[in-house]
Structures are given as structure tokens and as C-alpha cells.
Amino acid sequence: EIELRELIATVQNPHLRHLLGAIFGEGSPTWTRYRDVPAAKHYHQAYRHGLLEHTLTVAQAVGAISATFPGIDRDIAVTGALLHDIGKLETYELQGGAIAMSDRGRLYGEIPLGYYRVRRTIERLEGFPAELAQAVLHIILSHHGSLEHGSPVLPCTREATLVHMIDNLGGR
């Protein structure tokens, strides 16, 4: 948890920091659930706290690597990395110690669920710039990297490409 708070504090853009605070604030219902959810049912980080561990690893790597490539907005990339798997909050549930797919996860999938959750939060934040919303939401929609892997769109920005590549590496 401390590492997540430290990484969020490095985000300089006030709108993105406000968005991350709204989602990961210590008293928020999202944060309470976020700490416990697994990252997957079978593969990477398929255990309690797995989502937090996976997301933090991806976001830290994205933050570190973003400085080495020109034209990458670090704040957008880190925010997108922290939010890319947020749909898993509603996709997986722990049932008697076992990881199960929720009805919502089966019916909608983690990417649309994550997009919708972040979109709703952004819409409640007064004055949130449309171009920032577009950049962050694109990362969520494209992070699986290809249509055959479940992304409704391909990564079309440097930030989305970076998050996809690091997420893919982390998932393997």
C-alpha cells in the first residue's frame, strides 16, 4: 500500500492525481476491495492481493521506462497502468478461498467493466479535461494489445503501447 501511495504522489498532473485519489483513496469502497482481489483466475497473481501486486509492478515499470522513450507522458502512462485492470474488481470474486468468475465478469468482461468504472468516476470530477479522459480510457480499452486477446481497440498511443508491453511482460 505504501508503494502505491508513493507512486501516486509522483503523478504531477492535478486532474490525474485527483482521479487516482477518487479511485484509490483510503476510505473509498474501491480501495477496500482492490487490496484483496486476485489478478487472474489461473495464471499471473491468482491469489488474494494479486491485483494490487500486479498493477503496482506494471505501473512502477511504466514509470521508470517512460523517461527513456521520447514523447511519452509519464503521468498518463502511470495513471493508465494503475487503472488498466480495474475491471477485475467486478470480474473475479473469492468464494470459500477459491477464485471464481462473477456473473458480471462473464457477461461483460474485465475491459468494459474497467472502462465504465473509470468513465463514471471521471464524469463526477468537475473540469476533467476530455483529452486526458480519452488518453486514460484508451489505455484501459487497448491494454490486451489485440482484438483476438480481448481488446476492443489496438493501442494507438505511445502510453497505451507501453502499458500493453509491460502488462504483457508482467503477465508472463
N, C-alpha and C positions, 0 to 999 in steps of 0.2 A: 504494500500500500504506500509506503514512504517513497519508493522509487517512482510510482505512478504520479504522486503529488509533485515530486521534484521535476519530472519530465513536463507535466502540465505547466509548471511555473516558468519553463523556458520558452513557452509559446508567447511571442511578443504581441501578436495581433489581438487587440482587446475583444473583438467580436468572437474570435475563435476561442479565446480563453473563457469568455462568458458562456459559450456553447458547452465547452468541456466541463465547466463548473456546474451548469444546469444538469448535465447528464451524470457526472461523477462526483457531485457534491456529497459530502459525508452523510448528510441527512436524507439524501434522495432515495426514493424506492428503487431506482435503477442501480445505485451503488450497492445497496443491501443485497440484491440478487446477483449482481455482477461478480462479487467476490467468490461466490460458491459454484457457479455454473461451469461445467466441463466445456472444453473447446471442440469436442467431437464425440461421437458415439463409439468409434472403434480405433481411429488412427492417432493423430497427434494430440497430446494432452487430454486424453479421455479419462479425466478424473476430476474430482472436486477442486476448484480453484484453477482448473486448466485454462479457461478462457482468459482470466486475468494474466496468467503467466505467459501464454502465447501472445496476447495483444501487447503486453509490455515489451517482450523480446523484439517483436516486429517493429514497434514504434521507436524503441531505442536504436535499433539498427538503421531504420529510415532516417532518424535524426542525425546520426553520425555520418552516414553515407551521403546525405543530401548536400553537404558542404563541398563534396568532391566533384559534383557534376554541376556545370553552369546552368542557370535558368530554372532551377528547382526552388520553389517557395517552400522553405523548411516548415513554416508554420502550417501551411495547408497539408503538406505531406505527413507531418507528425499527427495532426488532428485526424486526417483520414485514416492513418494507421491505427490510432486509438479507437476509432469508431467502426472500422471495416467489418468486424464480426459481431457488432452489437445485436444483430438479429438473432444470434444464438441464444440470447436471453429467453426468447419465446419458442425456440426450436427444440431445445433439449430440456429434460427435467430428470431429477433424481427420484427414482421410485424404489424405496427399500434398499438403497445403496447401489442400485443398477441404473445405468443411463438409458433413458427411453426417449424416443422422438415424440414430441407433443402433437396433438391434432393440428394446431396452427402451423407447426413445422412441416407436417405432411401436406397440408392444404395450400400453404403459401410459399414455403421455403425461406431460408435464412436471409437471403439478399433482399427480397421485397420487404420482409419484416423489419430489417435493419434500416432500409431506406425510409420506410414510413415512420418509424420511431424518430429518426433524426430529423426528418422533414417536419414532423409535428412540433418538435422542440424548437427548431429554427423559426417556425411560424409564430411561436409565442414570444420570441425575442424581438423587442422593438428595434427597428432600424438595422436589422441584419442585412448586409449587402447581398444582393441577388447573385453577383459573380462569385462570392465566397461560398454561398449555398450550393451553387452549381458545381464548383470545384470539389467540395467535400462529398456531396451526394454522388458525383461521378465516380469517385474512388470506391465508395460502397458498392455501387452498381457494377463496377468493372473488375473488382479485385480477384475474381477467379480467373480472369485473363482471356477466356474464350467462351464462345457460345456453348460449345459442347461440354464445358465444365460448369455450366450453370449461370454464367454472367449474361444478363440481358444485352449488354453492350461491351465492346472491346475497350481496353484502356486507351484513351485518346490524348492524355496529357502526360507530361514528364512525371508529375507527382503520382498519378494513378499507375503508371508503368512501374515506378519504383516500389510502390506499396505492393503491387501484384508480385513483382520479382522476389521481394524479401519475404512476403507471406508464403509464396510457393516454396521457397528455400526452407523457411521455418516449419512448414507442414511436412516436409520430407525428412 
